[in-house]
Amino acid sequence: MSKSENWLERVLELEIEKVAHGGIFVARHEGRVVFVSHTAPGERVKAKVFEDKGGSFCRAETIEVLNPSANRVTHIWKEADRLGAGGAEFGHLALEYQRTLKTDVLEESLSRMAGISQRVQVMPVPGDETTNGLGYRTRVQLHVSAEGVAGPYQERTHNVVPVKSLPLAVSEINELGIHLKNWQDVKRIEIATASTGGVQWFIDKKLKGDKKLTERAVGRSFRISSGGFWQVHRGAAELLASEVIELSESLDSEANNLDLYGGVGLFSGALATKYGKKLNITTVESSKVATSDASANLVDLAKHKAVAAPVEGFLRLQIKQGLELEGATVILDPPRAGAGKTVVDQLVFLEPKKIIYVACDPVSLARDLKVFLSSGYRMDEIRSYDLFPHTHHFETIASLVKG
């Protein structure tokens, strides 16, 4: 059979070889790669092809498990298992094994994209072992069908799946029962809770509940205005902030330190707990609302500045004005797409002493690390945490020093 023949809707019997980035798994059939959902390495499955563009690969969905993995368990969410509700694509696997798979993905990403041969174990968030990784999400988004049913989308579709529970969400969100009510003439609902007890939700962007949330981390309070970003996992802010503090060792508090993609000021506030309120640091964030929150949250820091601007534009202006980053520490916490070549090149030009990179995508991280490592920086430390149990996502923190 030629590689160009279309296999759409064809059922294949496959041996699953390994995990791939994106929560899918790799098999091979008649010379072609097949990316398969909802299986595990070592399994033999029947899978139905749902996407084939005639190239060297196609995509398939498991429809029958012929030889199950020893790491397969009862799915943590019935509606995901039976109806395809999205958001728990690893929920059919034992939690410890999920982290092994994520470790495999990180190792391959670092090797393939950055030439780094290092296996970094993805570690659990403290407390997740006792809860089987359930009840951690403080932010949830629901879609609403034409009939008013609220729930997640079915994977790969815009069909809303009705659900009786949200097992990954914190108890406060489940107790609201928003997913159990009918919502005629509504398209989307977003719910957020805070560690201090606040709750807010948006019905098609119309705010209900608290106008502002207050979070606590590393002994500080952080105001988050409506719709503002905060880490999803209830333990993530404390964990990541503590890691940034530890990796910042030898920070010069008088240098022109930067907190890029700084949000509401979590990492700047964390560093202030170690280096004092005279810490010289600038948070840069494209959201004007988050920048306003950062100003309020860090008002006690005499040398803090909050800048509302895209990071690339901010750095371009600083280069033009002759900013000196000698001896400085830069925190990078970009979105999933990563910092990107332009921002990385700008930082390389500015030559900060240390860069602490907080990443939610291993491929984007590895791509950016390759540029840093080829430009005179060396890896000092790298750690990874499973901030999104039962999904393929995880967080990695790397510190780089000028070589």
Secondary structure as GFF3:
##gff-version 3
##sequence-region A 1 403
A	DSSP	beta_strand	11	15	.	.	.	ID=ss1
A	DSSP	beta_strand	18	20	.	.	.	ID=ss2
A	DSSP	beta_strand	24	29	.	.	.	ID=ss3
A	DSSP	beta_strand	32	37	.	.	.	ID=ss4
A	DSSP	beta_strand	44	51	.	.	.	ID=ss5
A	DSSP	beta_strand	57	67	.	.	.	ID=ss6
A	DSSP	alpha_helix	78	83	.	.	.	ID=ss7
A	DSSP	alpha_helix	95	114	.	.	.	ID=ss8
A	DSSP	beta_strand	122	124	.	.	.	ID=ss9
A	DSSP	alpha_helix	128	131	.	.	.	ID=ss10
A	DSSP	beta_strand	139	144	.	.	.	ID=ss11
A	DSSP	beta_strand	150	151	.	.	.	ID=ss12
A	DSSP	alpha_helix	171	176	.	.	.	ID=ss13
A	DSSP	three_ten_helix	178	180	.	.	.	ID=ss14
A	DSSP	beta_strand	188	193	.	.	.	ID=ss15
A	DSSP	beta_strand	199	203	.	.	.	ID=ss16
A	DSSP	beta_strand	206	209	.	.	.	ID=ss17
A	DSSP	beta_strand	212	217	.	.	.	ID=ss18
A	DSSP	beta_strand	220	225	.	.	.	ID=ss19
A	DSSP	alpha_helix	236	247	.	.	.	ID=ss20
A	DSSP	beta_strand	257	260	.	.	.	ID=ss21
A	DSSP	alpha_helix	266	275	.	.	.	ID=ss22
A	DSSP	beta_strand	281	285	.	.	.	ID=ss23
A	DSSP	alpha_helix	288	297	.	.	.	ID=ss24
A	DSSP	beta_strand	304	308	.	.	.	ID=ss25
A	DSSP	alpha_helix	311	321	.	.	.	ID=ss26
A	DSSP	beta_strand	329	332	.	.	.	ID=ss27
A	DSSP	alpha_helix	340	350	.	.	.	ID=ss28
A	DSSP	beta_strand	354	359	.	.	.	ID=ss29
A	DSSP	alpha_helix	362	373	.	.	.	ID=ss30
A	DSSP	beta_strand	377	386	.	.	.	ID=ss31
A	DSSP	beta_strand	395	402	.	.	.	ID=ss32
###
